[in-house]
Every structure is written in C-alpha cells, then in structure tokens.
Amino acid sequence: MENEIEVTTPVEARKPSLKVIPLGGLGEIGLNMTAFEYGDTIIVVDCGLMFPEDYMLGIDIVIPDITYLKRNREKVKAFVITHGHEDHTGALPFVLREINAPIYATALTVGLIEEKLAEFGILGSTTFETVRPRDRVSVGPFDIEFIRVCHSIVDGCGLAITTPLGVVVHTGDFKMDQTPVDGEVMDYARFSEYGERGVLLFMSDSTNVEKEGYTLSEKEIGVNLEDIFRRCEGRIIVAAFSSNIHRVQQVIDAAGKFGRKVALNGKSMVANVRIARTLGYLKAPDGLIVDMKEIDAMAHQRVVLLTTGSQGEPMSALTRMAMDNHKQLKVTKGDTVILSSKFIPGHEKAISTMMNHLYRRGADVIYEKVSEVHVSGHASREELKLMFNIVKPKYFIPVHGEYRHLVLHARLAEKVGVRPEKIIIAEDGDVVEFTEDGVNKRDKVEFGRVFVDGKGVGDVGAMVLKDRSHLSQDGLVLAVIALNGATGETVYGPEIITRGLVFEDESAVLLEGAKRVVIDTLSNINVEAKTEQLEVKEEIRRALRRFFNKALERKPVILPIIIEI
C-alpha cells in the first residue's frame, strides 16, 4: 500500500497594513499619544499628560495607559515629539521607564524634555535625536519629515510620515500666524507639496474647531502689552505659561522699551528661560534680566516680574503673592498683575479666587476677558478649512479634542469636500487599519487613564477615587470598641468619632444615639459570634448606616474598629 501524502492548501498571506492606534488625546484635551504600526515597527507620536479633572481628588497628573506598547515593546522603535508642551511630552518620564526608545524632536523640545527627565533621574538612559524643520528620519518602514508650524511654543512641527501604503500628514498643534514673533512662518509649501503628491491620511488639531474665523497673531499681544506698560506707574507682574517663549520675549521687549528690569519667578519659568536663551530662541540684552533679590532695592516703576501661576495653582508663585505668603515679594497698591494666558477649563474658580485676593492686596488685575492679553495657539475654523484644501487628503481623522470637537471637525471636513465615508471619528484605543483594499475600524486595544498620585503610578483606581469622593461629600464615622477576646464582653466603648459629618461639641445627643445603636447591636449578637471580628464589624456598620441615614439623611463612610483584649 502506498504511503498517503497529506496535501495542504497554502493560506493566503495577510496583506500588509498600517495601523493607527490613538492611546490618548481623542475624547479629551491633553494626554496626546498615537501609535503607528507597520509590520514589526511601531513609532509613537507624542507622549503627553493631562491635568486632573474635578472628580480626580488628590491626583497630581494623568498619563495614558500604555499596556499595548508594553506588550509590544520590542516593536517600539521611536518616540516622535511634535513640540514641547506637557500635554505632548509630560508622560515621557513614566513611559521611558517601561519602554526605552530614541526620542526624535527639535532643539527646544529636546531641551525641555531633558530638563524633565533630569528631575526624575533618568536622563542618562535616554537617546535623543535632535532634528530641524524639513529634516527627514527613517525608522524601519517609516520615513518622517518634520514640517514647521506656528503654535504657542517655539519649534513646533507637523509631520509627514511616509509609509508603504501612503503618506500620513499629522499637524501637531498649530495655527496660521502670518506675523509670528520670530518670523518663522508655517511651512505651507511643504504641506502643499505633499498634498500635490497625494496624502492617504490627514490628522488635524481640533482644539479650536468651535471658533469662527482666524486666530489672532501672537504679535497682537506685544502691541497690547506695550500699551499696558506705557500706562502703568507701579510694578508690573506678568503671569504666563513658562513654555510660551514668544510671550516671554514680548514681555522682555516691552520691559526694555520702557526702562524696566525683568525678574523671573517660578521654577519652570527660570528653567525654560535659561534653556531658551542657551539655544538662542530667546534674546535679552545683558543686565535686563535680574535676580529676584535685586528688585527690593529698585523703584517700582522700573520692575517687571515674570512669573508662573496663571491658573491659580495652590502652591504657585502668584497664588502665594495673592495670599500675602510669598517670601520675596508682597503685592501692594499700585501694582498691576497681567494674567497673560487662557483660563484652562476646570481652573476658573481657583483663578477667580486668586484674582479676588490680588484685588484685596490693592493690585489692578488685567486678564483675557477685559483686555487682549492672550491669544490661542490653535487654528480656528477658517484655518482648519484651509489646511484641508492644502493637504487634500483621501482619509481624515480629527485629533486633539473632546468628542464634540472631533464631530464638529468631521462636519467641517465635509463642508470642504471630504466625502463622509472617508472621515473616521476614532477614539482612544481604536485600531484604524489601512490596507490596499481600504480602511476598517474593528479592533480595540487596552487604553485608559493612569493616575499619578505622589510617587504612586497607577495604584489609585476608580474605587479609590469613589471612596475619596464619598469621604469628601458625606464624612467619616469611626466606632471604636474593645472586646474581651475570650468572652466577647465589652471592655471599652463604644466611642464614636466623626470627621466631616457634624461638629461633635454641638451634636452630643446625636453621638449618644449612635453609641446606643452600637450597644444595642452588640447585645443582639451571641457570644460565639462576637469572637468573629468581621461579622461584628459588618453588623455595626449596617446599624450605624441606617441610623445616620434616618437622623441626617447622610451616608458617611463608617469604619468600626474592634480591639481584642
């Protein structure tokens, strides 16, 4: 009998695909991070943080969940950073501990990242590749060109990522400033050239899609600052984002024009000005910038203080001044405080409180709602339309915005001729896969938000935040009882201690009632059961919960503490 030969039909090889996987920044402001995967190579564009929302009690910052990247860490070949803002770079100190890959970025962006990594003690283990606009780098199958854009920070770039399936154009954060402070206009020509060649996918900043018209030029702020400086007779305190080097430059220019010296206050302001001056992005005549210690001896009309704290952060320099708690400067009558930044959503109350305290000190406060002392760094609707007409993409994914921003940007794309079936509204974790046959969005990878609380990274989850919220809203009740471990008899207590519930000195009747509830509960538990601490605690917890809900219509966190003697 002849040997039988098993014949197998070859399985058709899977067609090459480009996967675009947003891990943050689609559905929120901040947390920007997108992975591009082709074969055995992943490049990660941006690696940002987000500042905590109101419900994230006690949380310092939020970073993206990088479970997918950790699971594929051998594929991650590069971090490509569009610019130096923390919502695009701030997660790097945490992510680089898990995934070690080179960072590609422009000079100022590299300088700001190096400063941050040095704080975390991990600078030496990171490789940087410094690039300039129009430079091209190759990472596996990806060819990446950095294209200059204007934004509220120096050295911002968009990206043209050439892949085997086509070109992806990613704007980063941008606006079309025709008169930038440094004269470096957005590189429309390169974007247009890619548009003429053909762009597979366009990914564009959605932050200002709700704003009609065009975003004002940064130079407009310089004119307004000079007008304010001309009128002021006392000290001028300017609060701005330390990364906005163009704004800092215009404050320095205005100070020099009107014979004032500039002192810097705030750790990040001092560091960023030092980095920008070293790299040649910020220019100040010798002697114009002075040490904080020198301004006490100077006439008030000769002083400008450039500080951080424009968002009313509790420990910031400006907040300490407002609370009359700053070691080196006291705000007095005649001072003018300029808040030269936008009010970040969620910070309005803190900023309002800080402003009220500044007025109490006798200062005059100038801010965005009463004077043009800030302009956005993001493109408005007409600029976004123009980018579509320049790039002329086949497919479009709106990025960098809350969900409503993404939807509105998608509708804007339709108005300028992008067909609806070519628009993909993606969210964090979506896998948008491009092949020769088209595009699909079927899979989902692990994604989410990782909370950083002090030295803890990821150890605070939803349940901990829920407990913190519960404690903040309803307070805490401790019921302390000492029991004989052998007989179950009460040796001490019960003692009722409350925090955030009632003022104990004025609630003696209520607390006596709570004690009586605990005593009655213990008397109804048999001796054998009293030796089981978990059962005793649960019975006391239930009884006190019912008591306080009935007496106060509140539901405090109740913690019975049983001490066995």
Secondary structure by P-SEA (a helix, b strand, c coil): ccbbbbbbcccccccbbbbbbbccccccccbbbbbbbcccbbbbcccccccccccccccccccccaaaaaaacccccbbbbcccccccccaaaaaaacbbbbbbbcaaaaaaaaaaaaaacccccbbbbbbcccbbbbcccbbbbbbbbbcccccccccccccccbbbbbbcccccccccccccccaaaaaaaaaaacccbbbbbccccccccccccaaaaaaaaaaaaaacccbbbbbccccaaaaaaaaaaaaaaabbbbbbccaaaaaaaaaaaaacccccccccccccccccccccccbbbbbcccccccccaaaaaaacccccccccccbbbbccccccccaaaaaaaaaaaaaaabbbbbccccccccccccccaaaaaaaaaaacccbbbbccccaaaaaaaaaaaaaacccccccccccccccccccccccccccccbbbbbbbcccccccccaaaaaaaaaaacbbbbbbbbbccccccccccccbbbbcccccccccaaaaaaaaaaaaaaaaaccccccccaaaaaaaaaaaaaaaaaaacccccbbbbbbbcc
